[in-house]
Amino acid sequence: MMAASARPTFARPARMGPQHRRQLADHLLALDLEDRARRFMVGASDAYIERYVSGIDFDAGFVLGAFEAGQLRGVAHAASVQERSGSVLEVGLSVARASRRRGVGRELLRACLARARQSAVGHVVVLYRPDNQAMAATALSLGATPRHDDGDVRAEFAVPARTSAAGP
């Protein structure tokens, strides 16, 4: 746990684009099998990760990266998903093992929620395995409502649209 006065040493989450595909792939490929299963909800092979990264549509969603000393330490990929209730923003997070327990995942998710609020997306969801205690704690600390969904957990965030004090 970080001390109250400790500050994260990573840079504020930054938007990533197609030019970052190799860094994204390298970050995800560095995850061990357990971490890959936590991130993708399946045992993701190297080929699966390469296909996933090459298929990211940077125009239909967004990818945020947390960098430390020029190294990509955490990633949040937010993609619009159509559900029966309408469109939601689904967020997947991963943090390099050496950078965990330092607020990286929390800041990435907080930045995703802020972007959702700015773009008037009403709901954000994060899916995670019940044994992922770090993701559960992060989601709850940011106001998620967890729901069990086919053996996994679905953290739901209601994201009120940003209001302007200046009016229309």
HELIX and SHEET records of a PDB file:
HELIX    1   1 PRO A   18  HIS A   20  5                                   3    
HELIX    2   2 ARG A   21  LEU A   29  1                                   9    
HELIX    3   3 LEU A   33  PHE A   40  1                                   8    
HELIX    4   4 ASP A   46  SER A   54  1                                   9    
HELIX    5   5 ARG A   97  SER A   99  5                                   3    
HELIX    6   6 VAL A  104  GLN A  118  1                                  15    
HELIX    7   7 GLN A  133  SER A  141  1                                   9    
SHEET    1   A 7 ALA A  14  MET A  16  0                                        
SHEET    2   A 7 GLY A  61  GLU A  68 -1                                        
SHEET    3   A 7 GLN A  71  GLU A  83 -1                                        
SHEET    4   A 7 GLY A  86  VAL A  95 -1                                        
SHEET    5   A 7 HIS A 123  TYR A 128  1                                        
SHEET    6   A 7 ASP A 152  ALA A 158 -1                                        
SHEET    7   A 7 THR A 145  ASP A 149 -1                                        
END                                                                             
